[in-house]
Amino acid sequence: MACPTRIESHFEHELPATGWAVRAGRVWTTDAPYRETSEEIRRWGAEGVLAVEMQAASLFAFASARRVNVAVVAMVSNAIDHEGDQFNTGTESEGLGILKGIARAGAAFLG
């Protein structure tokens, strides 16, 4: 089996061990929190976007300006179609497990 060359492959390999559902894909990043319209949500959803978030907008702008690659690991803590508790990001122990998975993925990527 060939060694993955993209960081996303390493995340997809390491993060499922945390017990949390893991999906890789596009994220709509915006600096306009809570102003997403139903039309925008439908349009971006039709294009395969998995989530909307606002914290990574500056990271992606920096990466674009510097012409470097970046990846973001985001925990979805609230959703428009979510019926459970909003903003539940698990326990400290679960968070530590996710950070360890990210660190393992980064170490594997760097070789």
C-alpha positions in Angstrom: 0.0 0.0 0.0 1.4 3.4 -1.0 2.0 6.0 1.6 -0.6 8.8 1.4 0.9 12.1 0.2 -2.0 14.4 1.2 -2.5 15.4 4.8 -6.2 14.7 4.4 -5.4 11.0 3.9 -3.6 11.0 7.2 -6.5 12.6 9.0 -8.9 10.1 7.5 -6.6 7.3 8.7 -6.0 8.6 12.2 -9.2 10.3 13.3 -11.8 7.5 13.1 -9.9 5.9 16.0 -11.3 8.7 18.2 -14.8 7.2 18.0 -16.2 10.3 16.4 -17.7 10.3 12.9 -15.2 11.6 10.4 -16.0 13.1 7.0 -13.6 14.9 4.6 -14.6 17.4 2.1 -15.2 21.1 1.4 -16.1 23.7 4.0 -17.7 27.0 3.3 -15.8 29.5 5.3 -17.2 33.0 5.8 -16.7 36.0 8.1 -20.4 36.6 8.3 -21.5 34.4 11.3 -25.2 33.4 11.5 -26.0 35.3 8.3 -26.2 32.3 6.0 -29.4 32.4 3.9 -31.5 29.4 3.0 -30.6 30.0 -0.6 -26.9 30.0 0.2 -27.2 26.8 2.3 -29.0 25.0 -0.6 -26.5 26.3 -3.2 -23.4 25.3 -1.2 -25.0 22.0 -0.1 -25.7 21.2 -3.8 -21.9 21.8 -4.5 -21.0 19.2 -1.8 -20.0 21.5 1.0 -20.2 19.7 4.3 -20.2 22.6 6.8 -20.0 26.3 7.2 -17.6 27.9 9.7 -15.9 31.2 10.2 -12.7 30.7 12.1 -10.6 29.3 9.3 -11.3 32.2 6.8 -8.2 34.0 7.8 -6.1 30.8 7.7 -7.2 30.1 4.1 -6.6 33.7 3.0 -3.1 33.5 4.4 -2.5 30.1 2.7 -3.7 31.5 -0.6 -1.5 34.6 -0.3 1.5 32.5 0.6 0.7 29.8 -1.9 0.8 27.0 0.7 -1.6 24.2 1.5 -3.6 24.0 4.7 -6.0 21.6 6.2 -8.6 22.2 8.9 -10.0 19.7 11.3 -13.3 21.1 12.6 -15.7 19.5 15.0 -19.3 20.2 14.1 -21.0 21.3 17.3 -24.2 22.7 16.0 -26.3 22.2 12.8 -29.5 23.4 11.3 -30.8 19.9 11.1 -29.5 18.7 14.5 -32.1 17.7 17.1 -29.7 17.0 20.0 -27.8 19.3 22.3 -26.2 22.1 20.4 -22.5 23.0 20.9 -21.7 19.5 22.4 -18.0 18.9 21.7 -17.6 16.0 24.0 -15.4 15.5 27.1 -11.9 16.8 27.7 -10.7 13.2 27.3 -12.4 13.0 23.9 -10.9 16.3 22.8 -7.4 15.1 23.9 -7.9 12.0 21.8 -8.8 14.1 18.8 -5.7 16.3 19.3 -3.5 13.1 19.6 -5.0 11.9 16.3 -4.2 15.2 14.6 -0.7 15.0 16.0 -0.2 11.4 14.7 -1.5 12.5 11.3 0.8 15.4 11.1 3.8 13.3 12.2 3.0 10.7 9.6 2.6 13.4 6.9 5.9 14.9 7.7 7.5 11.5 7.7 
